[in-house]
Amino acid sequence: MNFVFKHFSELTTTELYDILQLRAEIFVVEQDCVYNDLDDLDKDATHQFLKKNGKIVAYSRLLKPGTRFPDYSIGRVVIKETERGTGLGIQMMEEAKSFILNEWQAVKIKISAQKYLRKFYEDLGFKVVTEEYLEDGIPHFGMLFERK
């Protein structure tokens, strides 16, 4: 399965709708987190996603420096519940890192990781660089991946 990488301006209306639907399904409904998902950063982002049977089942948002953080970043990482535990999240993050490091020639990648996913991201080479903090009422850590 190959992930698709598209800038916002390249997304079809159906792809955009499916992305926003999946993000709402996970962040708002599943995690019971009320926040403004539409933060204007989508317009400047490259959107990574994977379709299975015509539906988007995995997604992340890639941002260049100066949008959310001073460094390149990956955010809004979601895997449809039925696809978790299959290795899809690892594959998605490895491909996102590769895209940012190779296409954008980045040296560092920043993420704001939910606390319960700390080990998942550490296993992908990210290191905790902040104290624990609350983001939208959920405990997070700032984490950084650096090219070796």
C-alpha positions in Angstrom: 0.0 0.0 0.0 1.4 3.4 -1.0 0.7 6.6 0.8 -0.3 9.7 -1.2 1.2 13.1 -0.6 -0.7 16.1 -1.8 -0.6 19.8 -1.1 -3.9 21.3 0.0 -4.4 22.8 -3.5 -4.2 19.3 -5.1 -6.8 17.6 -2.9 -10.1 16.8 -4.4 -13.2 17.9 -2.5 -14.0 14.3 -1.7 -10.5 13.7 -0.3 -10.7 16.8 1.8 -14.1 15.8 3.1 -12.9 12.2 3.9 -9.8 13.6 5.7 -11.8 16.0 7.9 -14.4 13.2 8.6 -11.6 10.9 9.8 -10.0 13.6 11.9 -13.4 14.4 13.5 -14.1 10.7 14.0 -10.9 10.2 16.0 -10.1 13.5 17.7 -13.6 14.8 18.4 -15.8 11.7 18.8 -13.4 8.9 19.9 -11.1 11.1 22.1 -14.0 13.3 23.2 -12.0 16.5 22.6 -13.8 19.6 21.6 -11.4 21.9 19.8 -11.2 23.8 16.5 -9.6 21.3 14.1 -9.8 23.8 11.2 -6.9 26.0 12.3 -5.9 27.5 8.9 -2.7 25.3 8.7 -4.3 22.8 6.3 -4.0 25.3 3.5 -0.2 25.4 3.8 0.2 21.7 4.5 1.1 18.6 2.5 -1.4 15.9 3.4 -0.4 12.3 3.6 -3.1 9.7 3.4 -3.9 6.1 2.5 -7.1 4.8 1.0 -8.5 1.3 1.5 -11.6 0.3 -0.3 -12.1 3.9 -1.4 -12.0 5.4 2.1 -9.1 7.2 3.8 -7.9 5.0 6.7 -4.7 6.7 7.7 -3.7 10.4 7.6 -1.1 12.9 8.7 -0.4 16.6 8.0 3.1 17.7 7.1 4.1 21.3 7.8 7.1 23.4 6.8 9.0 25.6 9.3 7.2 28.7 10.5 3.7 27.3 10.3 3.1 25.6 13.6 6.7 25.2 14.9 10.1 26.7 13.9 11.0 23.2 12.5 9.3 20.9 10.0 6.5 19.0 11.7 4.1 16.1 11.4 0.7 16.4 13.1 -3.0 15.4 13.0 -1.8 11.7 12.9 -4.8 9.4 12.7 -5.4 5.7 11.9 -8.9 4.4 11.6 -9.7 2.2 14.6 -10.2 -0.9 12.4 -6.6 -0.5 11.0 -4.7 -0.1 14.3 -2.3 -2.7 15.3 -1.4 -3.6 11.7 1.8 -1.7 11.5 0.1 1.0 9.3 1.0 3.8 11.8 4.7 2.8 11.7 4.7 2.7 7.9 2.9 6.1 7.7 5.3 7.8 10.1 8.4 6.3 8.4 7.1 7.5 5.0 6.3 11.0 6.4 9.8 11.3 7.9 11.3 10.1 4.6 9.2 12.7 2.6 10.3 15.6 4.9 13.9 14.5 5.1 14.3 13.8 1.4 11.8 16.1 -0.5 12.2 19.1 1.8 15.8 18.4 2.9 15.0 18.8 6.6 17.4 18.1 9.4 14.8 18.1 12.3 11.2 17.1 12.6 9.0 18.3 15.5 5.8 16.7 16.8 3.4 17.3 19.6 2.8 13.7 20.8 0.0 12.5 23.0 1.5 11.1 26.2 0.2 7.6 25.7 2.0 7.4 22.3 5.4 8.4 23.7 6.9 4.9 23.2 5.5 4.6 19.7 7.3 7.8 18.7 10.5 7.0 20.6 10.6 3.7 18.7 10.5 5.8 15.5 13.5 7.8 16.7 11.8 10.8 18.2 13.1 12.2 21.6 11.2 14.0 24.2 12.3 17.7 24.3 9.7 19.3 26.6 8.0 18.7 29.9 4.5 17.2 29.7 1.9 19.8 28.8 -1.8 19.9 28.1 -3.0 20.5 24.6 -6.8 20.6 24.2 -7.1 19.0 27.6 -4.9 15.9 26.6 -1.4 15.3 28.0 1.3 15.8 25.4 5.1 15.9 25.0 7.1 17.9 22.4 9.3 15.5 20.6 12.1 15.9 18.0 13.6 13.7 15.4 17.0 14.7 14.1 18.7 13.4 11.0 22.0 11.6 11.8 
